[in-house]
Amino acid sequence: MSAVDYSIDGKPYEGFFLKPAGKSNVPVVVIAHAWAGLAENERQKAQLVVDKLGYAAFAMDVYGKGKRGTTIEENQALMNPLAGNRAELQKRLAGGLAAAKQQEGVDASKAAAIGYCFGGLSVLDMARAGMDVLGVCSFHGLLGAPDNISSPKISAKVLIEHGWQDPMAKPDDVLAIAKEMTEAGADWQLHAHGNSMHAFTTQGANNPDMGTVYNADADRRSFEHLEDFLAELF
C-alpha cells in the first residue's frame, strides 16, 4: 500500500493506492473516508477490495495532507465545513477520482466509488454531480441531497447499504433519497439492515449513545452486496 501525493487548487492531498500483485489494466474502486479522514478503517476496506475482489483500490483524501481527526470535536471541525459546502466537497472528490485514474495498472474506464459514513454522502454526491464512475455504493452514509445541484440526472448505478436504526439517516431520509433517485432516473438499490446503527461496518465501533455500533452480520452481508454490484459494473 503506497501513499500518493496529489494536489487540488495547488493544495496538497495524500491518498493511498493498492492493487493486486502482477496484474495490470484492472478496475479501480475509489474509497471515500469517514469523518476522521483516512484511517485504519479505509485501509482495511482497501485491502479487502484487493484481496477478496481482485480490483485496485484508491483511498481519497478530501481534508488535505496530514489533516486527520482523533476526537469527536476534531472530526466535526474537519467534516462540517465540507458538509456545509457541497460544491467544494465535490471539487475535492473529482480531484481524488482523477488521481485514482492516473495510477499505474488501472483501467481508467472502469471506476467505481464506495464510501463510509461521511464518505457515503461523498460518493452519492459523485453520482449526483455526474462524475465519471460506473457506480457508487454508500455504506451507512448520510443521505441528504446537496443544495448546489437541482434535479440531477444520475447515470451511475447506485447502491445504498443502510442501517435501519441509524440515528443520522432516519426513515424519512430514506424515503427522501428513494424519491430523489427515482426522479433522477437512477438505476438504484437500497438494502436496509435491521438491528443496525451507524458505522455498522466499522470494526470496534461501540457507542450506542451516539448510534455508532459495529454489526458483524450487516458488515458481511453488505460486503456481499458490494461484491455482486461491482461484478455487474465491471
N, C-alpha and C positions, 0 to 999 in steps of 0.2 A: 504494500500500500504506500503510494508515494504522494507527498504534498505537491500541490500545483498552485503556483502563484499566477494570478491574473489581475487585470485592472478594469475598472469601470469608471468613466469620467476622471481618469487619472489617479484614482484612489486604489490602494492595494487590497486585494481579497485573497484568501487562501482556502482552497478546497482540497480534496484528495481523491485519488484515482486508483482503481484496481481492476485488473482484467484477468481472465483465465490464462494460465501459462501456455505459451506455444500457440495461441490462437490469434488470428487477425480477422479484420473485417467483421467484427461481432457487434450486435446491437448494444446500445448503451442505456442503462437505467440511471436517470439523474435523481438524486436524493435531496429533498429539501428538509432542512433541520427544524427541530423543535425550538422553543423559545429561549433556550440557553445558548444556542449556537451549536456549531459542530462539536459533537461529544462522543462518548463511548457508544451510545445507542445507535448513532448513524454509522459508526464503524462496524458494529455488529450487523446491521442491515446490509451494508455494502458487502461484507464477507458472505452473507447468505445468498445475495444475488449472484455472486461469482461462483461460490462453491456448490450451491444447490440448483441454480438455474442456468449457469453457464454463460451469463451475459457480463459485459463490463459494467462497472458502477462508478459514477462520479458524484461525490457529495459536494453540493454547492455551499457557498458562504454568502449570506446576504447582509451580514453585520459589518464585515471588514476584518482584515487580518489582525489576529490577536484579540478581537473583541468577543469575549465569551462571558457568560454569567455563571455564578456559583450559588447565588441565593435567589429567593423569590423576588426580592426588590431589584436585584441586578438584572434578572431575566425580564422583568416588566419594563425596566428602563431601556433595555435593548429592543424589545418587541413593540412596545406601544407606539413609538414614532412611525414605524413602518405599517403597523395595523391601521394607523390613522392617516397614512399617505400611501394609498394603494398604487398610485401611479409610480412612485419611487420604488416601491417593492417590486412591481412588475418590471421595471427597468433593470433592477439588480438580478432578478430571475432570468431575464433574457440574456444578461451578461454571463451568468453561470451556465446556461444552456449552450451558449456559443463556445465557452471554454471546454465544455464536455465534448462537443462535436469535433474539437480540434485535437483531441488526444490520439496518440498513435495506436493503431489497431482497431479503431472504432469505425463502424459503418454509420456515417452521419445521417443517412436517410432512414435509419431505424432507431429512433429515440423515444423513450417514454419517461415519465416523471412520477415519482412517488414521494409522499411526504407525511410527516407525523406531527399531530397537534397543530402548532402554528405552520409547520411545513405542509400540513393537509390543506389549510387555507391557501398556502402559496401555490401548490400545484393546481388547485381549482382555478386560481387566477391565471395561471399559464394557459389553461384551456379557454377561459373567458376572453383572454387577450389575443387569442388566435396564434399562439406561438407554435413553432413547427415541431410538434410532438404527435406521435400516433395516438397516444392515450395518456391519461393520468389516473393515479389512484391515491385517494386521501384516506389515511388511517386516523381514526378518532380526531378528525380535523375540525377546525372552526368553519362554519358553513356560510356565514353572512356574505351577501353579494357586495362587490365593490361599488363605490359611488362615482367612479370615473368612467365606467363602461355601461352604456344603456342599450338594452335589447341586443345582447351579443348573439351571434350565430356561432355555435360551437361545433367544429368539425372533428376535434379529438374525441376519442371514446373516453367515457368517464366511469370510474368505479369508486364507490364510496363505501368504506368499511366503518361502521358507526356503532358505538356502544350506546344501547338504548337508555341507559341511566347516566349518560354523560351530562353533568350539570352545565357544561359550556356549550352544548348543542342540544337543545331541548326538542321535544316532538314538534312544536310549532316551527322551529328552524328546519327540521327535516321536511315538513310539508312545503315550506317555502322554497327549499332548493329543488325539490321534486318538480314544483311548478316552474321554477326558473329554467331547469334543464330541459323540460318538455317544451317550453316556449322557445328555447334556443335551438331546438331541433337536434339536440344531442342524442347520441347512442349511449344511454346511461344505465347503470345498475346501482342499486343501493342495498347493502346487506346490513341489517340491524342485528346486533348480538345482544341477547338477553343477559341479565345479570352482569353487565359490563359497563364500566365507567370510562372516564377519560384516561388516556395513556395505557389502554389495556394490552398493548404490545411492548411496553417499556418494562423490561425485567428490573425488579427491585422497587418499582413504584408501589407505595403502600401508604397513601394518605387519604383515608375515606372522607375526612372532613373537607378536604379540598376537592375530592372527587377524582383523584388520580390513583388508580389501583390496577396492578397487573393481573391479567386473567389468561392463564396458560391455554385454555381451550379456545378462547376467542383469538388469541395470538396465532395458534396453529391453524385454525380454520380460515382466518383472514389471509394468511400467507398462501394457503392452498388456492384461495380465490385469486390471489395475485398471480400465482403461477399459471393458472388457466388463462387469465386475462392477457398476460404478456405473450403467452404462446399464440394466442389469437392475433395479437398485434403484429408479431414478428414473423 
